[in-house]
Amino acid sequence: MVSLNTPVCEFGKPAIDFALPGVDGEVWTLDGCRGPRGLLVMFICNHCPYVKAIRERLVRDTRDLRELGVNSVAIMSNDPDLYPEDSYENMQAVAREFHFPFPYLMDKAQDVARAYGAICTPDFFGYNSKLELQYRGRFDASGKQPAPDNAERDLYQAMHRIAETGQGPAEQFPGIGCSIKWRAE
């Protein structure tokens, strides 16, 4: 497993459209996912210890963000042939177990991850109501183990600010996660 840090936010970069199958059997697009005050696009997977360390709090924070008009979507771009835990069926099971309040989508061709420049799981892209990038940073201080209960809610606070002002924070801490498992070409 290779751990990577996310790059610095490219403020204003537009969100990229997609049409991907969700674990609910629906095909989801960028417009179908966006909220009136923003959108959080998350690249996650089932097997990554960095994702496992934040899952419960991620569900809490995305529910709280929805109350602010910011919707969320999770995209799984790993090659499930290399990592069977990331199969579509296992995605469905994890979404059910944790009661994901957001669409969980399969990017089997990995085109969406490449278009966004996603490099790891988790990798967070926070957009304002105009779908302009305002946040590319960490969830919180968690690594492979959950952060303490009193840890700053970096992602939530950034998206709360974006919902209110349309602007992300100038200072952002890079996220860390497992490298995306790319298909052999």
N, C-alpha and C positions, 0 to 999 in steps of 0.2 A: 504494500500500500504506500503510495506516494502522497505526502501532505503538501498542499500548495496554498499560497496566500493569494487573495483576489487583487486585481489591479485597482488603481485609483479610479474614482467615479469620473466618467466623461459627462459632465453636467450638460443637460439639454439634448443629448443623443435620443432620437426617437425610438419608441418601442417598435419591435418588428412583429408583423402579423404572423399568425400561424393557424393551422387547422389540424388538431391532433385528437386522437381518440382518448376519452376518459374512462376511468374504471367504472363509471356509471353507464357505459354503453353509448354515450353521446359524443358527438364531435364538437370540440370547443375551439372558438376563435378568440383573437385578441379582443374584439368588440364585445363578444359574449361574456368575457371575464372581467372587463374593466368596471370600476365603480365610479360614481359621480365625482369623487374627490381624489381618485388615484387608483393605482394597481401595483401590487407586489407580485413580481414574477420570481419564483423560487425554483432552483434546480436542486432536487433532492433525490434520494434513493432509499431503498430499504436496508441495505447491508452496512452502510457507512457508520462507524462509531461516532463521528461528529454529528451526524443527523440524529442518531439514536439518543445522544446526550441532550438534545433540545426538543424532541418531539412533543412532549406534553405541554411545554411552555409555548411552542410554536402554535399549537392548536389554540391555546388561551389567547395569545397575542393576535392571531388572525381573526378570531371572534371579536376581540376588542376593536380591532381596526375596522371591521365591517360596520360596527356601530358608528364609526366616524365617516363612513362613506368610501372607505378604501377596501376594495376587494382583493383577493389573493388567488393565485393559481400555482400549483406545483407541477413541475415537469421532470420526468425521469428519463435520462438520456443514456444511461449505461447500457452496455451490450449484455443482455440477459443470458446469452449463450456462455459468456465467460463468468457471469455472476447470477446463477439461477435464483438466488434470493430476490433478485430484482425483476423477476418475470411478471407479466401482466396479472396472472392469477395471484401472485404474492402481493402485488401492488393493491389489488382489490381487498385482500385480507387485512393488510396494514391500514388501509383507509377505513375499513369497517371497525377494526379494533380500536383505533385512536379517534374515531368519529371526526375525520377530516372535514372541516367546514368550508372546504375549497375544492375545486376540481383537481384531480390528480391524473395527469396526462402522460401517455407513452410517446416518446420521441424516438421510435425505433430506428429511423434513418439517421438520427443524430443531426439533422440539418438545422433544427431550431437552436440547439445548443451551440453549434458552430456560428450561426448567424448572430446570436447574442454575445458570443465570445465567452461563454461559460467555461470555466476550467475545473471546477471542483464541486463537490457536494458537502455542505450546502453552499450555494452561490446565490446571493440575493440582489435583485434589481428593483429599486423602488422608483415608481413613476408618479408624476403629478396628474392632475385632471386632463392636461393636454397630452399626456403620455410622453413627457419629456423626462429623461433619467435625472433623478435627484439624489439617489442613494445607491452605493455599491460598497457595502461593508458587512461587518459581522452581525450576528444575531445578538450576542452578548459576549462576556468573557469566557464562555465555555470552550473547552477543547474536546478531547475524547471523553471527558467527565463533565457532568453538569456544573455550571457555575453555582456559587452559593445563592441561596434564596434572595439575598439582599443585593444581588448584582444589578448594575444598571441595565435597563432594557433598551440597549442601543438601537436595535431595529425598530421596535415599537415607538420609541421617542422620536426617531427620525421621521417615520411615516406619519406620526401624529402632527409633527411640524409641517410636513408636506401637505397634509389634508387641510391644515389651517391657513398656510401661507403660499403654497405652491412651490416652496423652495426647501431643499434639503440642507442639512448642516454643512458648514464649510469644512469642519474637522470630522473625518470618518476613519474608523479603525478598520483595516483590511480583515476580511473573513478568512477562515482557515478551514480546510476540509480535504477529503480524499480526492485524488484526481479522477476526472471522468474517465470511465473505461471505454475507450474508443474501439470501434471495430477495426480489425486488420484490413488494410486496403490492398 
